[in-house]
Amino acid sequence: MTAAPEDVILGKLWYYTEGGGDRHLRDIAGILRVTGDGVDRTEVARWAVQLGYIDLWEQILSKVDAPASPPGPGIP
């Protein structure tokens, strides 16, 4: 059984907020870059609101979607 990318992203948001380190943010950025439109960002955002991760999710998206901006701390 394979986990959906949305589930992996939400899990990594949780691990990061529990002190799991910046690696999880880099992993999320990588998932978004590799899958392109394959991630249902609306669904992730819906759950991120419910779980209290929406600010972090939006921060990650702003870094991943920025055309030529330097990465923020922990986000490649």
N, C-alpha and C positions, 0 to 999 in steps of 0.2 A: 504494500500500500504506500502510495506517495502522498505527501502533504501538499495542499494547494499553496502557491506562493503567498497568498494573502494570509494564510494561517502561519506560515513560517515568519513572515514579517511581523505579525502581531506577537508571536512568541518572542522574537528578538527584541521588540520594543519592551516587552515585560522584563526580559533578562537584563536589558540595559538599565531600566529603572530600578532594578534590584541590585545594582552595583556590578553588573556583568562586564563592564568595560566597553571601550570604543569599538572593539572588534565587531560587535553586533550592529553598530551603525554602518560600518564599512560593508558588512554582509548585506544589509538592507539596500544600500546604494548599489551594490553589485547585482542584486536580484533585479532591481528596477532597471538597470542598464542592460542586462542580458535579456530580460523578458520583454522589454519595450512595452507594447500595449497589452501584453499578456497578463498584467496585474490589474485587477479591478480596484482602482484607487478609490473609487466611491465607497466600495464595501469596506476597505481598510479604514477609510476616514470615518465611516459610520461606527465601526467598532472602536476606533481610537477615541471618538467622543465618549462613548459609553464607558470605556476603561480609563479615561483620563490621560490619554497619550496624544491628544490632537495637536498640542503645541509642538511636541517633538516630531510628530509625523509631518507637519507642515514645514518645519525647519529642514528636515531631510529632503523633502520634495523641492524646496527652494534651492538647495545646494545641487541636487541631481539635475534639475531642470534648467539651471542657470547655464547659458551658453559658454561663457569663458571665465567665469568667476573662480577665484582660488577656493579650494575646499575649506570648510570650517573645521574646527577642532574635531578630530575623530572621524570626519567624513571625507573620503577621498574625492 
